[in-house]
Every structure is written in structure tokens, then in C-alpha cells.
Amino acid sequence: MEQTQDLVRVARELVSRALVPYGERPPAAEVARLLDELTGHGWALHAAAPPGTAAEWSHLVGDPPLGITDSTRWSYCRAVARTLRTLLRTLDAPAVGR
């Protein structure tokens, strides 16, 4: 349980780092690292997410864009962060019918 809480905490921090205004975009190498970290944490948490959110995550991350440039990597990184944010929200929501 504590390990999951740590994953959630770090994932939230990563999402915050990715969802900054476009003018505050970090350097390309940092964006690449951030994307790797977002992806890793998302995969670690997606099994606990409801099926719809888990499927959305799998589709987005399992089929990344081809021919990625610095600009498209930043946009894709932000899309991954928004999807991870949704996944985190579903983990926080009380389960219906429990």
C-alpha cells in the first residue's frame, strides 16, 4: 500500500511538471526523461484503474506517434500527463457499489 502511495505521489509531481504553460517547456532532454518517467509510473498504476481509463492509457502509451520531433514529443508528453492525471483521479474516486 505504501509503495502505491509513493507511486501516486511521484506521478502527481510528474504530471505537474509536464502541464506547465507552453512557454515554460523544459529542454528536449528533460522532456524525454519526463516522458519516460510519466510512462513508467502510469504503467505501474494502470492495473489498479477502472477498465475504461486503463484502456485509454494502454492505447495512448502503447501506440506512440511516429517520427517524433522535440515539439511533438512535448505535445505527446502533455497528452500522457493529462491521461495519467485522469487515471490518478479514478484511483482517488470512491468505488461505486462497494
C-alpha positions in Angstrom: 0.0 0.0 0.0 2.8 2.4 0.9 4.6 1.7 -2.4 1.4 2.5 -4.3 1.0 5.8 -2.3 4.6 6.7 -3.3 3.9 5.9 -6.9 0.8 8.1 -6.8 2.7 11.0 -5.1 5.5 10.9 -7.6 3.1 10.5 -10.6 1.3 13.7 -9.4 4.6 15.6 -9.3 5.4 14.4 -12.8 2.0 15.5 -14.1 2.6 18.9 -12.6 6.0 19.2 -14.2 4.5 18.3 -17.6 1.4 20.5 -17.5 3.2 23.9 -17.4 2.4 26.7 -19.9 4.0 26.0 -23.3 6.4 28.9 -22.8 7.9 27.0 -19.8 8.7 23.9 -21.8 11.8 22.3 -20.4 14.8 21.4 -22.7 14.3 18.4 -25.1 16.4 16.0 -23.0 14.4 16.8 -19.9 11.1 16.3 -21.8 12.4 12.9 -23.0 13.2 11.9 -19.4 9.9 13.3 -18.1 8.0 11.3 -20.8 9.9 8.1 -19.7 9.0 8.7 -16.1 5.4 9.5 -16.8 5.1 6.4 -18.9 6.8 4.2 -16.3 4.6 5.4 -13.4 1.5 5.2 -15.5 2.1 1.6 -16.4 2.8 0.8 -12.7 -0.6 2.3 -11.7 -2.8 1.4 -14.7 -3.6 -2.1 -13.4 -5.5 -0.6 -10.5 -7.5 1.8 -12.7 -11.1 1.2 -13.9 -11.2 -0.7 -17.3 -12.1 2.4 -19.4 -9.2 4.5 -18.0 -6.8 1.6 -18.2 -7.8 1.0 -21.9 -7.3 4.7 -22.7 -3.9 4.6 -21.1 -2.9 1.4 -22.9 -4.0 2.8 -26.3 -2.2 6.2 -25.9 1.1 4.8 -24.5 1.1 1.6 -26.4 0.8 3.4 -29.8 3.1 6.5 -29.6 3.3 8.8 -32.6 5.8 8.1 -35.3 8.5 10.5 -36.4 8.7 12.3 -33.1 10.4 15.7 -33.0 11.1 17.9 -30.0 7.8 19.7 -30.5 5.7 16.6 -31.0 7.4 14.9 -28.0 6.4 17.8 -25.8 2.8 17.6 -27.0 2.7 13.8 -26.6 4.3 14.2 -23.1 1.5 16.6 -22.2 -1.2 14.2 -23.5 0.4 11.3 -21.5 0.4 13.6 -18.4 -3.3 14.5 -18.9 -4.2 10.9 -19.3 -2.2 9.9 -16.2 -3.9 12.8 -14.3 -7.3 11.2 -15.2 -6.0 7.8 -14.2 -5.0 9.2 -10.8 -8.4 10.9 -10.4 -10.1 7.5 -10.9 -7.9 5.9 -8.3 -8.9 8.7 -5.8 -12.6 8.4 -6.6 -14.7 6.2 -4.2 -15.8 3.0 -5.9 -19.4 2.8 -6.8 -21.3 -0.1 -5.4 -18.7 -1.2 -2.8 
